Amino acid sequence: MLTWNHIDWGDTINKGQTNLGFPVYEVEIKGWNDEEHYSDLESLIAIKVINTYSSIDVKMNFLHPNARTSFHARKLAKETKNYLVASIKSEQP
């Protein structure tokens, strides 16, 4: 089983809209071991939150096969999901 010394958000929260105009927030959880060069940076989990105004849909896509077994990756994904849901709710008209 592969593990990572560092697990964090990839870059920033990507904000956009679906084809129907619904707000979408998306972020990736990334993992790496290298302290300086990020030569082994890997995408672990993609989290997408869509506000359809009648509901909020959350989609988690495990991009790396070992991400499901990583406690730290799953914990950060849950915290990130909760943050994205709260953020998208706060911008609801």
C-alpha positions in Angstrom: 0.0 0.0 0.0 1.4 3.4 -1.0 1.3 6.2 1.5 2.1 9.9 1.3 4.1 12.1 3.8 2.0 15.2 2.8 -1.6 15.4 1.8 -3.3 18.7 1.1 -5.6 20.6 -1.4 -4.1 20.7 -4.9 -4.2 24.4 -5.6 -7.3 26.5 -5.2 -11.0 25.9 -5.3 -12.2 25.9 -8.9 -15.5 27.7 -9.2 -17.7 27.4 -12.3 -21.1 26.6 -13.6 -22.7 23.5 -15.1 -24.2 23.5 -18.6 -27.5 24.4 -16.9 -26.0 27.4 -15.0 -25.8 25.8 -11.6 -22.8 26.8 -9.4 -20.0 24.2 -9.1 -17.0 24.1 -6.7 -14.3 21.6 -7.3 -11.0 20.8 -5.7 -8.5 18.0 -5.7 -6.7 16.4 -2.8 -3.1 15.7 -3.6 -0.4 13.6 -2.0 3.4 13.7 -2.2 6.5 12.6 -0.3 9.2 14.9 -1.8 10.0 17.8 0.5 11.3 20.2 -2.2 10.6 19.3 -5.8 7.1 17.7 -5.6 8.4 15.2 -8.2 6.0 12.5 -6.9 2.9 14.8 -6.6 -0.2 12.7 -7.3 -3.9 13.5 -7.5 -5.7 11.4 -4.9 -9.4 12.5 -4.7 -11.4 15.0 -6.7 -14.4 16.6 -4.9 -17.1 18.4 -6.8 -20.1 20.2 -5.2 -23.0 21.3 -7.3 -25.8 23.6 -6.0 -29.0 22.9 -8.0 -30.9 25.2 -5.7 -33.2 22.3 -4.8 -30.4 20.2 -3.5 -26.6 20.1 -3.1 -24.9 17.2 -4.9 -21.5 16.0 -3.8 -19.3 13.8 -6.0 -16.1 12.3 -4.7 -13.9 10.6 -7.3 -11.0 8.5 -6.0 -8.3 9.1 -8.6 -5.6 6.9 -7.0 -6.3 3.3 -6.0 -4.7 3.7 -2.6 -6.6 6.9 -1.7 -9.5 4.9 -0.3 -7.2 3.2 2.2 -5.5 6.4 3.3 -7.0 7.6 6.6 -5.5 11.1 6.2 -6.7 11.5 2.6 -10.3 10.4 3.5 -10.3 12.7 6.6 -9.2 15.7 4.5 -11.7 14.8 1.8 -14.5 14.8 4.4 -13.4 18.2 5.9 -13.0 19.6 2.4 -16.4 18.4 1.3 -18.0 20.0 4.4 -16.2 23.3 3.7 -17.3 23.3 0.0 -20.9 22.6 0.9 -20.9 25.4 3.5 -19.2 27.8 1.0 -21.6 27.0 -1.9 -24.6 27.4 0.5 -23.4 30.8 1.6 -23.5 32.1 -2.0 -27.0 30.8 -2.7 -29.3 33.6 -3.8 
